[in-house]
Amino acid sequence: MRLKYSLHAKVQLKYRKISLFKIRTTIKSPHNIIPSYKDRKLFQRKFKNKTLEVVIVDEGSIMIVVTAYYLYEN
């Protein structure tokens, strides 16, 4: 599996201070995968008190990271 990052994802990861290590960990070992619109998938993994959600478009041998963000839980 090869990962490719959209320009939007690169900008947002830097702005949101999300490491590439956490992105790769979430994709390789997700706690949850949710189907989304336009054949996208939401990969979720919990890190301490928040859940990282990574939006992916799967194009066979390449997975494109569209964006990523934290879901805060109370």
C-alpha positions in Angstrom: 0.0 0.0 0.0 1.4 3.4 -1.0 0.2 6.6 0.6 -0.2 9.9 -1.3 -1.2 13.1 0.4 -3.4 15.7 -1.3 -2.3 19.3 -1.1 -5.2 20.1 1.1 -4.1 17.2 3.5 -0.5 18.5 3.6 -1.7 22.0 4.6 -4.2 20.8 7.1 -1.8 18.3 8.8 0.7 21.0 9.3 -1.9 23.5 10.6 -3.5 20.9 12.9 -0.1 19.6 14.1 -0.9 16.0 13.1 2.2 13.8 12.6 2.7 11.5 9.6 3.4 8.8 12.1 -0.1 9.1 13.5 -1.6 9.1 10.0 0.2 5.9 9.0 -0.6 4.2 12.4 -4.3 5.1 12.0 -4.4 3.7 8.4 -2.4 0.5 9.2 -4.2 -0.2 12.5 -7.5 1.6 12.7 -10.0 1.1 15.6 -12.8 1.8 13.2 -13.4 2.2 9.4 -16.6 4.0 8.3 -17.7 4.1 4.6 -18.3 7.6 3.4 -19.6 9.3 0.3 -17.9 9.2 -3.1 -16.2 5.9 -2.1 -14.2 7.6 0.6 -13.4 5.8 3.9 -13.0 7.3 7.4 -10.2 5.6 9.3 -10.5 6.2 13.1 -8.0 5.6 15.9 -8.0 6.8 19.4 -4.9 8.6 20.8 -5.3 9.4 24.5 -8.4 11.6 25.0 -9.2 12.2 21.3 -9.9 10.3 18.1 -8.0 10.9 14.9 -10.1 10.6 11.8 -8.3 10.2 8.4 -10.3 10.6 5.2 -9.0 8.3 2.5 -9.8 7.6 -1.2 -8.7 4.1 -2.1 -7.4 3.8 -5.7 -6.2 0.2 -5.6 -2.5 0.2 -4.9 -2.5 3.9 -3.8 -4.4 5.4 -0.9 -4.9 9.1 -1.1 -5.2 11.0 2.2 -7.7 13.7 1.6 -7.6 15.3 5.1 -7.4 14.4 8.8 -8.7 15.9 12.0 -9.3 15.1 15.6 -12.7 14.3 17.0 -12.9 15.5 20.6 -14.9 13.5 23.1 -16.3 14.6 26.4 
